[in-house]
Amino acid sequence: MIEKIEITQRFNFKRLNRHYECFTIDFLNGNAYYKISERGSGDKFLSENPLCDDTWTHILADLRRKMTSRIYRPGPEKMGRLMHEYESLGLFDDFESEKFKYFEKIELVYSCNVIVYSTDGYGEYSFKNNFPEKWEAFGDILMECFGFDVLHLNYQAQLATPLFHEILPDGVYINGERLLLKSIEFGHYRTYPYDIPHPRLIVNMEKGAVEGYIEKNLTLNDEKLILDLLHDYHVYMWIFDDYHRKSHERDPDDLEGYDWYLEMVFEGDVIWHIFGYNDYPDTYVHLARRILEITGMDLCEVATISDGDLILFEKFGDEILSK
């Protein structure tokens, strides 16, 4: 018999603000409740920094507004139906849990951990990209029981994850159609002394402009070059664990070194986002060196990466790019 289900969801936005929440469904006591944690630079920073785009701020504001300490008591009939429908769903049958820690050196915009407690023990299921096949159906069941979008499926539709989108080497797709890229934002900054995340480079495809360390109007050749770089170095695929082998192999020499983030926004304000703590995806160095070759500027700060780490990036990056 199931006794309790804990659903812990984490949203990360440009490392400026993070939203953690745990929704606990307690079948023994017939209720459900939230535990919430917020970390970040605060609304004051968001309102005063003109370089912050607003593609994700409404999601964060809505998360904060809706999350309360209220205890939900839907009643024995609804709770009984919820348990029956959950067991009938087989949500985690044949599910392969992703392996990640509470603190990851490379993090994505969304991750989730579900623990199901029963009289026989418990099962723990973690995922960033490998969503359970019936996750949407589970969200509908929870919506019926509690009257709101517990799994934030409305927000998920705006995040470039495999739940609603297909992520391929040449872009982000929905229903077989590739989404147009609207903007790219990249930040790289020291963590000690602490520095608030800020853009180093913003490429605005809609405005046809580049801002930051390079200021220029985009030409058609520039746009093609940027799209080719994203494709050639598998940047869209960086959200997948197959591109984090170096991160799992060896910790950086200096954990108090540099942090970074990369955010792409597509048509429909679909957000692709990744950030790292002094560590990078496997093809990052290859891309960084190519950008240095083109611009004459070490925009990705490859010079800050230790020799030992560079050897591994070269090894794993070469393996990926040679396929």
Rosetta blueprint (number, residue, H / E / L):
1 M L
2 I E
3 E E
4 K E
5 I E
6 E E
7 I E
8 T E
9 Q E
10 R E
11 F E
12 N E
13 F E
14 K L
15 R L
16 L L
17 N E
18 R E
19 H E
20 Y E
21 E E
22 C E
23 F E
24 T E
25 I E
26 D E
27 F L
28 L L
29 N L
30 G L
31 N E
32 A E
33 Y E
34 Y E
35 K E
36 I E
37 S E
38 E E
39 R E
40 G E
41 S L
42 G L
43 D H
44 K H
45 F H
46 L H
47 S H
48 E H
49 N L
50 P L
51 L L
52 C L
53 D L
54 D L
55 T L
56 W L
57 T H
58 H H
59 I H
60 L H
61 A H
62 D H
63 L H
64 R H
65 R H
66 K H
67 M L
68 T L
69 S L
70 R L
71 I E
72 Y E
73 R L
74 P L
75 G L
76 P H
77 E H
78 K H
79 M H
80 G H
81 R H
82 L H
83 M H
84 H H
85 E H
86 Y H
87 E H
88 S H
89 L H
90 G L
91 L L
92 F L
93 D L
94 D L
95 F L
96 E L
97 S L
98 E L
99 K L
100 F L
101 K L
102 Y L
103 F L
104 E L
105 K L
106 I E
107 E E
108 L E
109 V L
110 Y E
111 S E
112 C E
113 N E
114 V E
115 I E
116 V E
117 Y E
118 S E
119 T L
120 D L
121 G E
122 Y E
123 G E
124 E E
125 Y E
126 S E
127 F E
128 K L
129 N L
130 N L
131 F L
132 P L
133 E L
134 K L
135 W H
136 E H
137 A H
138 F H
139 G H
140 D H
141 I H
142 L H
143 M H
144 E H
145 C H
146 F H
147 G L
148 F L
149 D L
150 V L
151 L L
152 H L
153 L H
154 N H
155 Y H
156 Q H
157 A L
158 Q L
159 L E
160 A L
161 T L
162 P L
163 L L
164 F L
165 H L
166 E E
167 I E
168 L E
169 P L
170 D L
171 G E
172 V E
173 Y E
174 I E
175 N L
176 G L
177 E E
178 R E
179 L L
180 L L
181 L E
182 K E
183 S E
184 I E
185 E E
186 F E
187 G E
188 H E
189 Y E
190 R E
191 T L
192 Y L
193 P L
194 Y L
195 D L
196 I L
197 P L
198 H L
199 P L
200 R L
201 L E
202 I E
203 V E
204 N E
205 M L
206 E L
207 K L
208 G L
209 A E
210 V E
211 E E
212 G E
213 Y L
214 I L
215 E L
216 K E
217 N E
218 L L
219 T L
220 L H
221 N H
222 D H
223 E H
224 K H
225 L H
226 I H
227 L H
228 D H
229 L H
230 L H
231 H H
232 D H
233 Y L
234 H L
235 V H
236 Y H
237 M H
238 W H
239 I H
240 F L
241 D H
242 D H
243 Y H
244 H L
245 R H
246 K H
247 S H
248 H H
249 E H
250 R L
251 D L
252 P L
253 D L
254 D L
255 L L
256 E L
257 G L
258 Y E
259 D E
260 W E
261 Y E
262 L E
263 E E
264 M E
265 V E
266 F E
267 E H
268 G H
269 D H
270 V E
271 I E
272 W E
273 H E
274 I E
275 F E
276 G E
277 Y E
278 N L
279 D L
280 Y L
281 P L
282 D L
283 T L
284 Y H
285 V H
286 H H
287 L H
288 A H
289 R H
290 R H
291 I H
292 L H
293 E H
294 I H
295 T H
296 G L
297 M L
298 D L
299 L L
300 C L
301 E L
302 V H
303 A H
304 T H
305 I L
306 S L
307 D H
308 G H
309 D H
310 L H
311 I H
312 L H
313 F H
314 E H
315 K H
316 F H
317 G H
318 D H
319 E H
320 I H
321 L H
322 S L
323 K L
